[in-house]
Amino acid sequence: MSFKSLRNIPLAGLLLCAATASFAAATSPTTPADMSCKEFIDLNPKSFTPVVFWILNDDTQYKNGDFVDYQETDTVVTPKVIQLCKKSPEKKVSDFKQDIVNFAKKHL
């Protein structure tokens, strides 16, 4: 893009592009491993189960290579995680992993 073509773009548009680029560079992506409960609750509800599934099955060795099924995670475990996170929004979701695993073993 040449300087002459930049003159045709309104100044507000250029400022918006610059602000967006600097904001994108300043933030780092949040992964389920470091996501706070507040961030979890603020997610689109369709994202709850994939995050819980990832936390529940990440680096876990079940007998015979088994894992907690996605549908079971959706119907049983995710509501429990939402409940735990609403009680303690300052904690990380991954801090509840052992509680989640124990709950899943009892109810699945």
C-alpha positions in Angstrom: 0.0 0.0 0.0 1.5 3.3 -1.0 1.3 6.6 0.9 -1.0 8.1 -1.8 -3.6 5.3 -1.2 -3.4 5.9 2.6 -4.6 9.5 2.0 -8.0 8.2 0.8 -8.6 6.3 4.1 -10.2 8.4 6.9 -8.0 9.1 9.9 -10.5 7.4 12.2 -10.1 4.1 10.2 -6.3 4.3 10.5 -6.5 4.9 14.2 -8.8 2.0 14.7 -6.5 -0.3 12.7 -3.5 0.8 14.8 -5.4 0.4 18.1 -6.7 -3.1 17.1 -3.2 -4.2 16.1 -1.6 -3.0 19.4 -4.4 -4.6 21.4 -4.0 -7.9 19.7 -0.3 -7.9 20.3 -0.7 -7.0 24.0 -3.1 -9.8 24.9 -2.1 -13.5 25.0 -4.6 -16.3 24.3 -6.1 -18.0 27.3 -6.0 -21.8 27.3 -8.2 -24.1 29.5 -5.1 -24.7 31.6 -4.8 -21.1 32.8 -8.4 -20.0 32.5 -10.0 -18.4 35.5 -13.5 -19.3 36.5 -14.7 -15.8 35.7 -13.3 -16.2 32.2 -15.0 -19.6 32.0 -18.4 -18.2 33.0 -18.0 -15.3 30.6 -17.5 -17.7 27.7 -20.2 -18.5 25.2 -22.2 -21.4 26.9 -21.5 -23.6 23.8 -17.8 -23.5 24.8 -18.3 -24.8 28.4 -18.3 -28.5 27.5 -15.2 -28.4 25.3 -13.3 -26.6 28.0 -14.4 -29.0 30.7 -13.7 -32.0 28.4 -10.2 -30.8 27.8 -9.5 -30.2 31.5 -11.0 -33.5 32.5 -9.1 -35.6 29.9 -5.9 -33.7 29.6 -2.9 -35.7 30.8 -5.1 -38.2 32.6 -4.4 -41.9 32.6 -7.5 -43.9 33.0 -7.5 -47.7 33.1 -7.3 -49.4 29.7 -6.9 -46.0 27.9 -10.5 -45.0 28.8 -11.6 -41.4 29.1 -14.8 -39.5 30.1 -17.2 -39.4 27.1 -18.0 -36.0 25.6 -21.8 -36.5 26.1 -21.3 -37.5 29.7 -19.1 -34.5 30.2 -21.9 -32.3 28.7 -24.8 -33.7 30.7 -23.2 -34.5 34.0 -19.9 -32.8 34.7 -20.2 -29.4 33.0 -23.1 -28.3 35.2 -21.0 -29.2 38.3 -18.1 -27.1 37.0 -20.4 -24.2 36.4 -21.7 -24.5 39.9 -18.1 -24.6 41.3 -17.0 -21.7 39.3 -19.9 -19.5 40.3 -18.9 -20.1 43.9 -15.2 -19.3 43.4 -14.8 -17.0 40.3 -11.2 -16.1 41.3 -9.9 -19.7 41.0 -8.6 -21.3 37.9 -10.9 -23.9 36.3 -8.1 -26.4 36.3 -7.8 -26.1 40.1 -11.0 -28.1 40.2 -9.7 -31.0 38.1 -9.4 -33.4 41.0 -12.9 -32.5 42.2 -14.2 -32.9 38.7 -12.5 -36.3 38.2 -13.9 -37.5 41.6 -17.4 -36.3 40.7 -17.2 -38.0 37.3 -16.2 -41.3 38.8 -19.1 -41.2 41.3 -21.8 -40.2 38.7 -20.7 -41.9 35.5 
